[in-house]
Amino acid sequence: LVQLAESGGGSVQAGGSLRLSCVVSSYEDYGYCMSWFRQAPGKEREGVAVVDIDGNTTYADSVKGRFTISKDIAKGTLDLQMNGLKPEDSGIYYCAVGALGLTAVQALRAELYAWSHWGQGTQVTVSS
């Protein structure tokens, strides 16, 4: 059973940084992608960053150049370094595992049901 647990959320002023971390238990690297999604109040959940089995990464246009996703399979962790935060980055951030066999680019565009495992989410609030 794959279980995900996020941490590192909080409140920060615009321009600040946060680092999110996701611990993945019982994860077996069988072609799965790993990702970060976010959901703002009243909005749909959206993909932010994906890393595929080969280590290739892709990002939503809104976060390119500011966010960096990284994984450490040996440690079972997935991190998201967020720099230059903006108020529109606020929301609940979720890590997810799934999108079996897809590339990072394909996975970012995939439907939510392609992601089989989700964490409980961590709140990020960016004030102006």
C-alpha positions as CSV (number, residue, x, y, z in Angstrom):
1,L,0.0,0.0,0.0
2,V,1.5,3.3,-1.1
3,Q,1.0,6.1,1.4
4,L,2.0,9.7,0.9
5,A,2.5,12.4,3.5
6,E,3.2,16.0,2.7
7,S,4.9,18.6,5.0
8,G,6.5,22.0,4.7
9,G,3.5,24.2,4.0
10,G,3.0,27.5,5.7
11,S,2.5,31.2,5.3
12,V,5.0,33.5,3.5
13,Q,5.1,36.9,2.0
14,A,5.3,37.4,-1.8
15,G,8.8,36.8,-3.1
16,G,9.6,34.3,-0.3
17,S,10.4,30.6,-0.5
18,L,9.0,27.4,0.8
19,R,10.1,23.8,0.4
20,L,7.5,21.1,0.4
21,S,8.4,17.5,1.1
22,C,6.4,14.3,0.5
23,V,7.3,11.0,2.2
24,V,6.3,8.0,0.0
25,S,6.0,4.7,1.9
26,S,6.0,1.3,0.2
27,Y,6.8,2.9,-3.2
28,E,8.1,0.7,-5.9
29,D,9.5,2.3,-9.0
30,Y,7.5,0.4,-11.6
31,G,7.2,3.2,-14.2
32,Y,5.3,5.6,-12.1
33,C,5.5,9.4,-12.2
34,M,5.6,11.6,-9.2
35,S,4.0,15.0,-9.0
36,W,2.8,18.0,-7.1
37,F,-0.7,19.4,-7.7
38,R,-2.4,22.4,-6.1
39,Q,-5.9,23.5,-5.5
40,A,-7.0,27.0,-4.7
41,P,-10.5,27.7,-3.2
42,G,-13.2,27.5,-5.8
43,K,-10.8,26.2,-8.5
44,E,-10.0,22.9,-10.0
45,R,-6.9,20.9,-8.9
46,E,-4.1,21.6,-11.3
47,G,-0.7,20.0,-12.0
48,V,2.3,22.0,-10.9
49,A,5.3,19.8,-11.6
50,V,6.0,16.2,-12.6
51,V,9.1,14.0,-12.6
52,D,8.9,10.7,-14.5
53,I,10.7,7.4,-14.0
54,D,13.7,8.6,-16.0
55,G,14.1,11.8,-13.9
56,N,12.7,14.1,-16.6
57,T,10.8,17.0,-15.2
58,T,8.1,19.3,-16.5
59,Y,6.3,22.3,-15.0
60,A,3.1,24.3,-15.4
61,D,3.9,27.5,-17.3
62,S,2.8,29.5,-14.2
63,V,5.7,28.1,-12.1
64,K,8.5,27.6,-14.6
65,G,11.8,29.1,-13.5
66,R,10.5,29.4,-9.9
67,F,9.7,25.9,-8.7
68,T,11.9,22.8,-8.8
69,I,10.7,19.2,-8.3
70,S,13.1,16.5,-7.1
71,K,12.8,12.9,-6.0
72,D,15.0,10.6,-4.0
73,I,13.7,7.0,-4.5
74,A,16.3,5.6,-2.1
75,K,14.9,7.9,0.6
76,G,11.3,7.7,-0.6
77,T,10.9,11.4,-0.8
78,L,9.6,13.9,-3.3
79,D,10.3,17.6,-2.8
80,L,9.1,20.9,-4.3
81,Q,11.3,23.9,-3.9
82,M,9.3,27.1,-4.4
83,N,11.0,30.4,-4.9
84,G,9.6,33.8,-5.9
85,L,6.2,32.9,-4.5
86,K,3.2,34.9,-5.6
87,P,-0.2,35.3,-4.0
88,E,-1.7,33.2,-6.8
89,D,0.5,30.3,-5.7
90,S,-1.7,30.0,-2.6
91,G,-3.6,26.8,-2.2
92,I,-3.5,23.3,-0.9
93,Y,-0.6,21.4,-2.4
94,Y,-0.8,17.6,-2.9
95,C,1.8,15.1,-3.9
96,A,0.7,12.2,-6.1
97,V,2.1,9.0,-7.6
98,G,0.7,7.4,-10.7
99,A,0.5,8.1,-14.4
100,L,2.0,4.7,-15.1
101,G,4.2,4.6,-18.2
102,L,3.7,8.2,-19.1
103,T,6.4,10.8,-19.8
104,A,6.6,13.8,-17.5
105,V,5.0,16.0,-20.2
106,Q,2.2,13.5,-20.8
107,A,1.6,13.1,-17.1
108,L,1.2,16.8,-16.5
109,R,-1.6,16.8,-19.0
110,A,-3.2,13.6,-17.8
111,E,-6.6,13.5,-16.1
112,L,-6.7,13.3,-12.3
113,Y,-7.8,9.7,-12.4
114,A,-4.4,8.8,-13.9
115,W,-2.9,9.5,-10.5
116,S,-3.6,6.5,-8.2
117,H,-2.2,7.7,-4.9
118,W,-2.6,11.1,-3.2
119,G,-1.3,12.7,0.0
120,Q,-3.6,14.6,2.3
121,G,-2.3,18.0,1.3
122,T,-0.5,20.9,2.9
123,Q,-1.6,24.5,2.9
124,V,0.5,27.2,1.3
125,T,-0.5,30.8,1.8
126,V,1.3,33.7,0.1
127,S,0.4,37.2,1.2
128,S,1.0,40.3,-0.9
